[in-house]
Structures are given as C-alpha cells and as structure tokens.
Amino acid sequence: MNGPEIHVEVAPELQVFVPPARRAGATALGTDGVSTLGHVVESLGVPLTEVGALVVDGREVRPSHIPAAGESVSVRPVPHPQRIPGAPLRFLLDVHLGTLARRLRLLGVDTAYESTDIGDPALAARSAAEQRVMLSRDRGLLRRRELWAGAYVYSTRPEDQLTYVLDRFAPDLRPWTRCTACNGLLRQATKEEVADRLQDGTQRSYDVFAQCPDCGRAYWKGAHHDQLEAVVAQALSTRTQES
C-alpha cells in the first residue's frame, strides 16, 4: 500500500497472530486511504474477534475508522470476562473441537457442535441464525463478517481450551444437566424407562438414571464417572477462586 503511513502496536496477548518480524514495538504500515482500520488489523493476521479496543491517538474508534497519515494505533485484547450483548450466551464449535464441546455440555453450557466439516459459510450462517459464539482455531472462519460473534481457541489441549473459554466468557455452570452427545436437556428417568438401553450388568448395579428426551441416551454413574467428576470439580473450583 502506498497511501498514508500509520503506526500500529499490537498488545502482547495478540502478537501470536502477527508475523515475527512485526512483533517488536510499533509497526509502520502504509495504507491505501480507503481500507478500514479493521481491515488493516486483519491484514496483520489478528482476527477482530480477538480485539477488545482499537485506540487511535488516545481515543477509541470503531473498526470502520479510515486511518489517516501519522496516526498511532493501539490494538488491545478483549477483556475477561467478555460480555456478548443481545442474546443468551451459547456456543457453536467446529469439527476440530469435539472434546471441548462434550466438556462444556458436561458443565451444562449450551453448546452446539458440528461433527462433520460443513464448511465455513455454513458455520458462520448457523452462528448468525442461532446467535451463538463461534469457537474455532480457524482464523479464516473467524474473519467471516456474517458471524454473530466468535473467539479463537488458542490451545490444542482440551484442558487448556476449557479453562480459557470459562475464563474468557464466564458462562453459568449447571453440571450434569445436558446431554454430552446432542446438547439436549436431561431429565430424571426410572430404570424401567431406560431398560432397553442398558446391559444386564448395568441394570443390576445402578438405580439412578437420567435420559435425554431429544436423542434417548441414558446416563448413570458408571465406570468413567470419577473422571467426569474431576472435570466438573476443577471447573467449579476455578470459578469459585475467580469470584
């Protein structure tokens, strides 16, 4: 770009998105005099979903601001917890975040999940139609304008992913209330109601059940319950410490 030159400083938390050569201090950028500041920031690699404020010469501006020559721009991260106005907090996860989806559902967080790759346009359209925050590690997806809202999941480890989402959005936690398979709300069920879904050993050993009315899956405190209980306990402990 051969237009007005501006100086852009990206917060340390966001420099993971920026090419290494441009991470030290303020970067001088030539603009075309037409592109918005949001476009300029995204051209550096930073998705706008990760930007909490754009500050130009000490005043906060919108991403639609057209940069002028000599302006100094500070790109700041989103605050934690981040509040998403206009709809109840709920999420949509892409095909690569299945474990995170199941753990959020375990905690009672409304979490839609696409188990197949339906493509970025369809994911963005669902985010908008259902007013869900899109969680993804796909920067291209998070740059789609039709998204309702979005957030980049920084880690590849499910434990760290869950910690990050809980810290960033502070969703209400209602453990053991959602189906981890389909996100439906669970209800208490008798042994007779779920008998056709139980093996003989389970029928003899357990008496307390829940069932998902949407997909029919039955739940009880089986062999893996201690592992799930540990995930829930850690999440609740972290929330208590934060408050």
Backbone as CSV, one residue per row, in Angstrom:
resi,resn,N_x,N_y,N_z,CA_x,CA_y,CA_z,C_x,C_y,C_z
1,MET,0.839,-1.204,0.000,0.000,0.000,0.000,0.872,1.251,0.000
2,ASN,0.516,2.226,-0.796,1.334,3.427,-0.945,0.656,4.671,-0.390
3,GLY,-0.410,4.490,0.383,-1.144,5.613,0.938,-0.562,6.078,2.255
4,PRO,-1.392,6.704,3.097,-0.933,7.252,4.375,-0.265,6.193,5.248
5,GLU,0.837,6.565,5.900,1.528,5.626,6.795,1.031,5.825,8.218
6,ILE,0.742,4.731,8.884,0.317,4.754,10.283,1.244,3.856,11.082
7,HIS,1.156,3.964,12.396,1.980,3.146,13.292,1.047,2.304,14.158
8,VAL,1.235,0.998,14.105,0.341,0.067,14.788,1.123,-0.726,15.824
9,GLU,0.634,-0.701,17.066,1.223,-1.503,18.138,0.186,-2.522,18.613
10,VAL,0.553,-3.793,18.522,-0.349,-4.885,18.888,-0.015,-5.356,20.299
11,ALA,-1.039,-5.520,21.132,-0.832,-5.965,22.514,-0.096,-7.304,22.539
12,PRO,0.713,-7.546,23.573,1.467,-8.806,23.659,0.592,-10.050,23.544
13,GLU,-0.636,-9.988,24.094,-1.526,-11.152,24.062,-1.939,-11.526,22.645
14,LEU,-1.838,-10.566,21.716,-2.295,-10.786,20.350,-1.149,-10.986,19.363
15,GLN,0.067,-10.902,19.836,1.189,-10.971,18.914,1.410,-12.367,18.332
16,VAL,0.769,-13.370,18.915,0.834,-14.717,18.354,0.285,-14.740,16.934
17,PHE,-0.589,-13.802,16.597,-1.181,-13.752,15.264,-0.321,-13.005,14.252
18,VAL,0.635,-12.228,14.735,1.395,-11.303,13.897,2.687,-11.966,13.414
19,PRO,3.092,-11.752,12.158,4.375,-12.287,11.692,5.513,-11.851,12.612
20,PRO,6.478,-12.740,12.890,7.551,-12.424,13.844,8.259,-11.099,13.568
21,ALA,8.450,-10.747,12.327,9.189,-9.528,12.001,8.459,-8.268,12.443
22,ARG,7.162,-8.382,12.736,6.377,-7.201,13.091,5.923,-7.213,14.544
23,ARG,6.525,-8.056,15.365,6.062,-8.186,16.747,6.731,-7.207,17.710
24,ALA,7.874,-6.664,17.362,8.626,-5.814,18.290,8.192,-4.360,18.142
25,GLY,7.526,-3.828,19.183,7.149,-2.423,19.190,6.116,-2.086,18.142
26,ALA,6.045,-0.797,17.801,5.079,-0.329,16.816,5.571,-0.636,15.405
27,THR,4.639,-1.010,14.539,4.942,-1.329,13.157,4.441,-0.210,12.258
28,ALA,5.304,0.269,11.368,4.899,1.278,10.395,4.229,0.577,9.226
29,LEU,3.011,1.006,8.909,2.248,0.392,7.835,1.772,1.456,6.867
30,GLY,1.913,1.164,5.585,1.320,2.016,4.581,-0.099,1.575,4.318
31,THR,-1.028,2.507,4.239,-2.430,2.190,3.963,-2.803,2.747,2.589
32,ASP,-4.000,2.383,2.124,-4.420,2.846,0.797,-5.368,4.029,0.851
33,GLY,-5.662,4.521,2.067,-6.550,5.656,2.198,-8.023,5.324,2.075
34,VAL,-8.332,4.033,1.827,-9.718,3.606,1.637,-10.098,2.493,2.612
35,SER,-9.176,1.564,2.843,-9.466,0.411,3.698,-9.691,0.849,5.137
36,THR,-10.585,0.150,5.822,-10.882,0.456,7.216,-9.747,-0.013,8.115
37,LEU,-9.738,0.503,9.332,-8.734,0.076,10.301,-8.912,-1.408,10.629
38,GLY,-10.172,-1.869,10.676,-10.409,-3.283,10.905,-9.746,-4.139,9.852
39,HIS,-9.831,-3.736,8.594,-9.184,-4.478,7.505,-7.674,-4.460,7.680
40,VAL,-7.129,-3.315,8.075,-5.682,-3.209,8.271,-5.209,-4.156,9.372
41,VAL,-5.963,-4.183,10.480,-5.590,-5.063,11.594,-5.658,-6.528,11.174
42,GLU,-6.699,-6.885,10.447,-6.807,-8.269,9.986,-5.715,-8.614,8.980
43,SER,-5.240,-7.630,8.225,-4.149,-7.892,7.292,-2.857,-8.236,8.026
44,LEU,-2.771,-7.836,9.293,-1.635,-8.222,10.131,-1.784,-9.643,10.662
45,GLY,-2.968,-10.228,10.504,-3.224,-11.579,10.973,-4.089,-11.673,12.209
46,VAL,-4.514,-10.544,12.759,-5.284,-10.536,14.009,-6.777,-10.563,13.702
47,PRO,-7.503,-11.628,14.064,-8.955,-11.630,13.859,-9.617,-10.580,14.750
48,LEU,-10.609,-9.878,14.225,-11.279,-8.850,15.023,-12.024,-9.435,16.208
49,THR,-12.331,-10.745,16.174,-12.960,-11.376,17.339,-12.065,-11.300,18.571
50,GLU,-10.750,-11.112,18.367,-9.802,-11.079,19.480,-9.462,-9.666,19.924
51,VAL,-10.015,-8.679,19.261,-9.700,-7.277,19.540,-10.765,-6.686,20.457
52,GLY,-10.329,-6.180,21.604,-11.249,-5.553,22.531,-11.447,-4.084,22.260
53,ALA,-10.395,-3.404,21.797,-10.488,-1.970,21.507,-9.416,-1.593,20.499
54,LEU,-9.765,-0.637,19.650,-8.813,-0.004,18.739,-8.691,1.446,19.177
55,VAL,-7.503,1.836,19.603,-7.291,3.178,20.151,-6.364,3.946,19.210
56,VAL,-6.854,5.060,18.687,-6.105,5.888,17.742,-5.786,7.223,18.400
57,ASP,-4.505,7.473,18.609,-4.057,8.725,19.230,-4.825,9.019,20.513
58,GLY,-5.042,7.957,21.302,-5.652,8.115,22.613,-7.154,8.022,22.661
59,ARG,-7.825,7.900,21.528,-9.288,7.785,21.542,-9.700,6.467,20.888
60,GLU,-10.728,5.854,21.448,-11.200,4.582,20.910,-12.049,4.826,19.657
61,VAL,-11.785,4.022,18.626,-12.522,4.147,17.371,-13.119,2.792,16.999
62,ARG,-14.030,2.802,16.049,-14.631,1.580,15.553,-13.756,0.977,14.452
63,PRO,-13.926,-0.308,14.189,-13.147,-0.924,13.100,-13.391,-0.264,11.743
64,SER,-14.508,0.445,11.574,-14.820,1.116,10.313,-14.032,2.414,10.115
65,HIS,-13.253,2.817,11.098,-12.440,4.038,11.005,-11.459,3.939,9.832
66,ILE,-11.352,5.002,9.049,-10.390,5.057,7.946,-9.125,5.745,8.455
67,PRO,-7.994,5.023,8.490,-6.772,5.617,9.049,-6.291,6.825,8.248
68,ALA,-5.739,7.797,8.979,-5.145,8.981,8.373,-3.641,8.964,8.613
69,ALA,-2.917,9.685,7.809,-1.457,9.692,7.887,-0.978,10.077,9.277
70,GLY,-0.010,9.319,9.790,0.639,9.639,11.044,-0.065,9.143,12.281
71,GLU,-1.222,8.533,12.144,-1.949,8.063,13.318,-1.203,6.925,14.005
72,SER,-1.310,6.918,15.339,-0.748,5.826,16.141,-1.897,4.974,16.661
73,VAL,-1.835,3.682,16.359,-2.931,2.764,16.666,-2.478,1.741,17.696
74,SER,-3.280,1.561,18.726,-3.045,0.518,19.726,-4.143,-0.532,19.589
75,VAL,-3.738,-1.787,19.361,-4.690,-2.889,19.215,-4.704,-3.651,20.531
76,ARG,-5.823,-3.605,21.232,-5.913,-4.174,22.578,-6.771,-5.435,22.591
77,PRO,-6.487,-6.361,23.497,-7.236,-7.624,23.538,-8.605,-7.455,24.179
78,VAL,-9.466,-8.459,23.990,-10.777,-8.432,24.635,-10.602,-8.572,26.144
79,PRO,-11.464,-7.926,26.920,-11.400,-8.088,28.370,-11.948,-9.443,28.783
80,HIS,-11.518,-9.902,29.944,-12.043,-11.139,30.533,-12.704,-10.786,31.862
81,PRO,-13.968,-11.188,32.094,-14.813,-11.918,31.137,-15.359,-10.998,30.054
82,GLN,-15.526,-11.589,28.871,-16.085,-10.861,27.738,-17.593,-11.016,27.741
83,ARG,-18.301,-9.905,27.634,-19.761,-9.928,27.609,-20.239,-9.798,26.169
84,ILE,-21.127,-10.699,25.755,-21.709,-10.649,24.423,-23.138,-10.149,24.553
85,PRO,-23.428,-8.907,24.157,-24.775,-8.359,24.349,-25.755,-8.908,23.317
86,GLY,-27.039,-8.905,23.689,-28.081,-9.145,22.715,-28.673,-10.529,22.683
87,ALA,-28.078,-11.505,23.366,-28.621,-12.872,23.337,-28.034,-13.651,24.503
88,PRO,-28.715,-14.724,24.929,-28.119,-15.594,25.951,-26.796,-16.170,25.448
89,LEU,-25.851,-16.357,26.348,-24.548,-16.877,25.967,-24.654,-18.357,25.613
90,ARG,-24.336,-18.689,24.381,-24.279,-20.080,23.943,-23.270,-20.178,22.817
91,PHE,-22.797,-21.390,22.578,-21.644,-21.568,21.706,-21.945,-22.484,20.527
92,LEU,-21.104,-22.346,19.498,-21.068,-23.247,18.357,-19.604,-23.593,18.115
93,LEU,-19.287,-24.895,18.059,-17.918,-25.350,17.883,-17.768,-26.091,16.570
94,ASP,-16.611,-25.929,15.926,-16.403,-26.614,14.660,-15.915,-28.045,14.888
95,VAL,-15.687,-28.760,13.797,-15.437,-30.194,13.839,-14.189,-30.567,14.635
96,HIS,-13.259,-29.643,14.815,-11.984,-29.945,15.477,-12.038,-29.825,16.999
97,LEU,-13.184,-29.445,17.562,-13.265,-29.162,18.998,-14.286,-30.053,19.700
98,GLY,-14.330,-31.315,19.315,-15.317,-32.235,19.874,-15.171,-32.466,21.367
99,THR,-13.942,-32.642,21.844,-13.737,-32.874,23.277,-14.150,-31.654,24.084
100,LEU,-13.804,-30.476,23.619,-14.219,-29.244,24.297,-15.733,-29.134,24.320
101,ALA,-16.395,-29.490,23.227,-17.860,-29.437,23.180,-18.472,-30.342,24.239
102,ARG,-17.968,-31.566,24.353,-18.517,-32.503,25.346,-18.293,-32.004,26.760
103,ARG,-17.156,-31.383,27.022,-16.880,-30.892,28.375,-17.731,-29.673,28.719
104,LEU,-17.967,-28.808,27.764,-18.857,-27.679,28.024,-20.274,-28.169,28.298
105,ARG,-20.726,-29.161,27.538,-22.058,-29.734,27.783,-22.113,-30.412,29.145
106,LEU,-21.039,-31.092,29.523,-20.981,-31.721,30.840,-21.217,-30.696,31.940
107,LEU,-20.739,-29.471,31.705,-20.896,-28.392,32.680,-22.224,-27.664,32.534
108,GLY,-23.062,-28.117,31.620,-24.378,-27.517,31.451,-24.405,-26.286,30.582
109,VAL,-23.348,-26.066,29.781,-23.270,-24.893,28.916,-23.875,-25.242,27.551
110,ASP,-24.776,-24.417,27.070,-25.449,-24.639,25.789,-24.418,-24.602,24.666
111,THR,-24.130,-25.777,24.085,-23.023,-25.905,23.140,-23.438,-26.738,21.933
112,ALA,-23.585,-26.093,20.793,-23.816,-26.805,19.543,-22.470,-27.190,18.945
113,TYR,-22.455,-28.306,18.222,-21.191,-28.835,17.692,-21.454,-29.526,16.372
114,GLU,-20.628,-29.222,15.390,-20.719,-29.876,14.092,-19.674,-30.980,14.012
115,SER,-20.119,-32.238,13.992,-19.202,-33.376,13.993,-18.633,-33.678,12.610
116,THR,-19.123,-32.993,11.588,-18.563,-33.109,10.248,-18.202,-31.715,9.755
117,ASP,-17.347,-31.663,8.766,-16.894,-30.379,8.232,-17.923,-29.868,7.235
118,ILE,-18.777,-28.951,7.678,-19.839,-28.439,6.815,-19.406,-27.184,6.064
119,GLY,-18.177,-26.714,6.324,-17.656,-25.556,5.619,-17.871,-24.255,6.376
120,ASP,-16.972,-23.317,6.152,-17.022,-22.039,6.862,-18.310,-21.247,6.616
121,PRO,-18.799,-21.152,5.378,-20.030,-20.370,5.165,-21.209,-20.907,5.971
122,ALA,-21.362,-22.247,6.022,-22.484,-22.830,6.764,-22.326,-22.616,8.255
123,LEU,-21.108,-22.726,8.781,-20.874,-22.482,10.203,-21.181,-21.029,10.566
124,ALA,-20.711,-20.106,9.735,-20.966,-18.692,10.005,-22.457,-18.387,9.943
125,ALA,-23.141,-19.002,8.999,-24.589,-18.784,8.879,-25.324,-19.329,10.103
126,ARG,-24.899,-20.489,10.611,-25.556,-21.044,11.799,-25.276,-20.167,13.016
127,SER,-24.052,-19.678,13.139,-23.722,-18.771,14.243,-24.652,-17.566,14.240
128,ALA,-24.898,-17.004,13.066,-25.757,-15.827,12.962,-27.211,-16.180,13.220
129,ALA,-27.679,-17.289,12.626,-29.091,-17.653,12.744,-29.478,-17.991,14.176
130,GLU,-28.567,-18.660,14.908,-28.865,-19.102,16.267,-28.251,-18.194,17.325
131,GLN,-27.571,-17.135,16.895,-26.916,-16.191,17.798,-26.006,-16.937,18.786
132,ARG,-25.075,-17.675,18.219,-24.099,-18.442,19.004,-22.692,-17.908,18.772
133,VAL,-21.879,-17.929,19.815,-20.480,-17.544,19.709,-19.715,-18.685,19.043
134,MET,-19.098,-18.403,17.912,-18.326,-19.407,17.182,-16.959,-19.573,17.835
135,LEU,-16.656,-20.793,18.303,-15.342,-21.105,18.846,-14.586,-21.933,17.821
136,SER,-13.374,-21.514,17.498,-12.621,-22.196,16.450,-11.143,-21.841,16.544
137,ARG,-10.311,-22.686,15.923,-8.901,-22.367,15.732,-8.630,-21.955,14.287
138,ASP,-9.693,-21.776,13.520,-9.604,-21.392,12.113,-9.727,-19.873,12.006
139,ARG,-8.621,-19.202,11.751,-8.643,-17.743,11.696,-9.488,-17.239,10.535
140,GLY,-9.484,-17.965,9.428,-10.281,-17.564,8.281,-11.762,-17.575,8.605
141,LEU,-12.210,-18.593,9.319,-13.603,-18.665,9.730,-13.967,-17.485,10.615
142,LEU,-13.089,-17.141,11.539,-13.380,-16.054,12.478,-13.363,-14.681,11.824
143,ARG,-12.864,-14.595,10.595,-12.887,-13.312,9.880,-14.149,-13.132,9.034
144,ARG,-15.036,-14.114,9.032,-16.242,-14.002,8.219,-17.201,-12.987,8.845
145,ARG,-17.677,-12.067,8.042,-18.465,-10.944,8.544,-19.835,-11.373,9.078
146,GLU,-20.370,-12.520,8.575,-21.717,-12.893,8.978,-21.780,-13.557,10.349
147,LEU,-20.654,-13.834,10.979,-20.660,-14.425,12.321,-21.442,-13.548,13.295
148,TRP,-22.197,-14.198,14.187,-22.828,-13.470,15.288,-21.752,-12.933,16.229
149,ALA,-20.849,-13.803,16.637,-19.704,-13.453,17.468,-18.747,-14.632,17.392
150,GLY,-17.512,-14.433,17.774,-16.554,-15.523,17.677,-15.410,-15.363,18.638
151,ALA,-14.649,-16.431,18.790,-13.464,-16.405,19.646,-12.483,-17.463,19.168
152,TYR,-11.223,-17.115,19.182,-10.170,-18.042,18.803,-9.800,-18.904,20.005
153,VAL,-9.702,-20.212,19.787,-9.286,-21.143,20.836,-7.782,-21.351,20.679
154,TYR,-7.013,-20.840,21.611,-5.570,-20.743,21.425,-4.851,-22.079,21.556
155,SER,-5.259,-22.917,22.470,-4.527,-24.162,22.753,-5.090,-25.329,21.947
156,THR,-4.262,-26.366,21.800,-4.726,-27.623,21.199,-5.087,-28.644,22.271
157,ARG,-4.850,-28.342,23.545,-5.134,-29.266,24.643,-6.527,-28.992,25.206
158,PRO,-7.403,-30.003,25.245,-8.767,-29.784,25.730,-8.837,-29.169,27.121
159,GLU,-7.911,-29.548,28.011,-7.926,-28.996,29.372,-7.709,-27.492,29.337
160,ASP,-6.725,-27.066,28.542,-6.440,-25.637,28.449,-7.547,-24.908,27.695
161,GLN,-8.114,-25.557,26.695,-9.216,-24.944,25.943,-10.389,-24.637,26.864
162,LEU,-10.754,-25.606,27.702,-11.882,-25.408,28.608,-11.591,-24.287,29.594
163,THR,-10.408,-24.285,30.169,-10.032,-23.236,31.116,-10.129,-21.860,30.470
164,TYR,-9.652,-21.772,29.223,-9.670,-20.488,28.534,-11.093,-20.003,28.271
165,VAL,-11.959,-20.883,27.776,-13.329,-20.487,27.469,-14.073,-20.058,28.736
166,LEU,-13.864,-20.794,29.819,-14.526,-20.435,31.074,-14.024,-19.093,31.595
167,ASP,-12.726,-18.834,31.440,-12.161,-17.564,31.902,-12.618,-16.406,31.016
168,ARG,-12.647,-16.634,29.705,-12.979,-15.535,28.795,-14.443,-15.145,28.855
169,PHE,-15.348,-16.125,28.979,-16.770,-15.830,28.887,-17.538,-15.995,30.198
170,ALA,-16.962,-16.684,31.174,-17.611,-16.902,32.473,-19.068,-17.345,32.330
171,PRO,-19.328,-18.419,31.580,-20.715,-18.876,31.426,-21.256,-19.442,32.728
172,ASP,-22.569,-19.409,32.891,-23.193,-20.070,34.034,-22.972,-21.577,33.906
173,LEU,-22.624,-22.218,35.018,-22.353,-23.659,35.006,-23.477,-24.395,35.719
174,ARG,-24.035,-25.375,35.041,-25.071,-26.243,35.614,-24.719,-27.692,35.288
175,PRO,-23.708,-28.237,35.993,-23.211,-29.580,35.654,-24.304,-30.642,35.674
176,TRP,-24.117,-31.631,34.789,-24.971,-32.813,34.728,-26.395,-32.509,34.243
177,THR,-26.602,-31.414,33.552,-27.952,-31.075,33.091,-28.122,-31.224,31.587
178,ARG,-27.038,-31.448,30.843,-27.135,-31.544,29.385,-26.569,-32.870,28.876
179,CYS,-27.117,-33.298,27.778,-26.625,-34.497,27.094,-25.291,-34.163,26.425
180,THR,-24.252,-34.924,26.729,-22.949,-34.657,26.127,-22.911,-35.079,24.661
181,ALA,-23.902,-35.870,24.235,-23.935,-36.335,22.854,-24.643,-35.352,21.921
182,CYS,-25.757,-34.749,22.404,-26.540,-33.902,21.488,-26.872,-32.526,22.040
183,ASN,-26.538,-32.233,23.289,-26.778,-30.932,23.918,-28.185,-30.780,24.479
184,GLY,-29.016,-31.825,24.398,-30.355,-31.743,24.948,-30.344,-31.643,26.466
185,LEU,-31.427,-31.140,27.040,-31.550,-31.027,28.492,-32.007,-32.367,29.069
186,LEU,-31.303,-32.855,30.083,-31.598,-34.159,30.668,-32.789,-34.077,31.626
187,ARG,-33.436,-35.217,31.806,-34.497,-35.360,32.805,-34.250,-36.639,33.577
188,GLN,-34.732,-36.686,34.798,-34.638,-37.918,35.582,-35.462,-39.006,34.912
189,ALA,-34.979,-40.256,35.035,-35.668,-41.385,34.408,-35.619,-42.586,35.341
190,THR,-36.639,-43.406,35.264,-36.647,-44.649,36.039,-35.880,-45.726,35.275
191,LYS,-35.516,-46.773,36.003,-34.814,-47.886,35.368,-35.677,-48.505,34.272
192,GLU,-36.965,-48.560,34.501,-37.861,-49.148,33.519,-37.894,-48.329,32.225
193,GLU,-37.810,-47.012,32.358,-37.880,-46.151,31.172,-36.659,-46.311,30.275
194,VAL,-35.511,-46.657,30.861,-34.283,-46.762,30.056,-33.813,-48.211,29.920
195,ALA,-34.642,-49.163,30.325,-34.226,-50.570,30.362,-33.722,-51.069,29.024
196,ASP,-34.327,-50.602,27.934,-33.929,-51.098,26.621,-32.567,-50.581,26.185
197,ARG,-31.989,-49.651,26.939,-30.677,-49.094,26.609,-29.588,-49.574,27.569
198,LEU,-29.922,-50.498,28.472,-28.983,-50.951,29.494,-28.589,-52.404,29.268
199,GLN,-27.329,-52.696,29.572,-26.882,-54.079,29.604,-27.268,-54.685,30.949
200,ASP,-27.243,-56.008,31.032,-27.696,-56.679,32.250,-26.921,-56.230,33.478
201,GLY,-25.615,-56.070,33.345,-24.800,-55.669,34.491,-25.159,-54.294,34.997
202,THR,-25.454,-53.403,34.086,-25.853,-52.047,34.472,-27.195,-52.065,35.178
203,GLN,-28.122,-52.849,34.687,-29.434,-52.942,35.330,-29.329,-53.448,36.762
204,ARG,-28.411,-54.366,37.000,-28.264,-54.921,38.353,-27.537,-53.964,39.289
205,SER,-26.636,-53.141,38.757,-25.727,-52.360,39.607,-26.167,-50.935,39.877
206,TYR,-27.077,-50.393,39.081,-27.423,-48.975,39.208,-28.933,-48.793,39.282
207,ASP,-29.327,-47.747,40.016,-30.754,-47.481,40.186,-31.145,-46.045,39.831
208,VAL,-30.159,-45.154,39.701,-30.441,-43.752,39.433,-30.022,-43.434,37.995
209,PHE,-30.958,-42.894,37.227,-30.694,-42.644,35.817,-31.232,-41.284,35.395
210,ALA,-30.670,-40.813,34.301,-31.206,-39.644,33.601,-31.265,-40.010,32.127
211,GLN,-32.094,-39.272,31.400,-32.216,-39.556,29.974,-32.402,-38.260,29.199
212,CYS,-31.889,-38.258,27.985,-32.074,-37.120,27.090,-33.345,-37.340,26.269
213,PRO,-34.336,-36.479,26.397,-35.569,-36.632,25.611,-35.345,-36.465,24.112
214,ASP,-34.249,-35.757,23.745,-34.022,-35.478,22.324,-33.449,-36.675,21.576
215,CYS,-32.412,-37.313,22.146,-31.771,-38.425,21.435,-31.991,-39.770,22.117
216,GLY,-32.543,-39.771,23.349,-32.837,-41.011,24.047,-31.703,-41.597,24.845
217,ARG,-30.534,-40.982,24.807,-29.383,-41.543,25.515,-29.635,-41.571,27.022
218,ALA,-29.237,-42.663,27.670,-29.390,-42.821,29.117,-28.071,-42.546,29.825
219,TYR,-28.156,-42.011,31.053,-26.971,-41.670,31.844,-27.092,-42.259,33.239
220,TRP,-25.937,-42.708,33.768,-25.850,-43.183,35.143,-24.405,-43.037,35.589
221,LYS,-24.150,-43.206,36.873,-22.807,-43.033,37.412,-22.001,-44.306,37.181
222,GLY,-21.488,-44.439,35.966,-20.761,-45.637,35.569,-19.277,-45.556,35.835
223,ALA,-18.530,-46.385,35.093,-17.095,-46.549,35.355,-16.300,-45.262,35.150
224,HIS,-16.762,-44.396,34.242,-15.997,-43.177,33.936,-16.477,-41.967,34.742
225,HIS,-17.365,-42.182,35.696,-17.945,-41.041,36.408,-16.889,-40.261,37.189
226,ASP,-15.932,-40.950,37.784,-14.904,-40.252,38.576,-14.103,-39.285,37.704
227,GLN,-13.802,-39.686,36.471,-13.057,-38.800,35.572,-13.884,-37.559,35.227
228,LEU,-15.160,-37.771,34.974,-16.030,-36.643,34.662,-16.222,-35.745,35.879
229,GLU,-16.343,-36.351,37.041,-16.485,-35.594,38.281,-15.271,-34.696,38.500
230,ALA,-14.091,-35.179,38.125,-12.871,-34.383,38.282,-12.905,-33.156,37.377
231,VAL,-13.408,-33.312,36.153,-13.531,-32.174,35.238,-14.486,-31.136,35.824
232,VAL,-15.617,-31.596,36.335,-16.611,-30.689,36.920,-16.040,-29.982,38.153
233,ALA,-15.392,-30.754,39.020,-14.846,-30.181,40.254,-13.808,-29.111,39.954
234,GLN,-12.952,-29.356,38.960,-11.929,-28.388,38.599,-12.560,-27.094,38.069
235,ALA,-13.572,-27.237,37.234,-14.240,-26.062,36.688,-14.916,-25.248,37.783
236,LEU,-15.605,-25.913,38.680,-16.283,-25.203,39.762,-15.296,-24.570,40.721
237,SER,-14.180,-25.245,40.965,-13.138,-24.699,41.833,-12.546,-23.430,41.239
238,THR,-12.280,-23.454,39.950,-11.731,-22.281,39.281,-12.707,-21.109,39.342
239,ARG,-13.983,-21.395,39.147,-14.993,-20.335,39.187,-15.080,-19.739,40.591
240,THR,-14.982,-20.566,41.619,-15.036,-20.083,42.998,-13.850,-19.176,43.294
241,GLN,-12.670,-19.558,42.822,-11.471,-18.759,43.050,-11.569,-17.408,42.358
242,GLU,-12.182,-17.378,41.158,-12.307,-16.125,40.408,-13.263,-15.157,41.079
243,SER,-14.323,-15.710,41.688,-15.318,-14.843,42.324,-14.901,-14.447,43.732
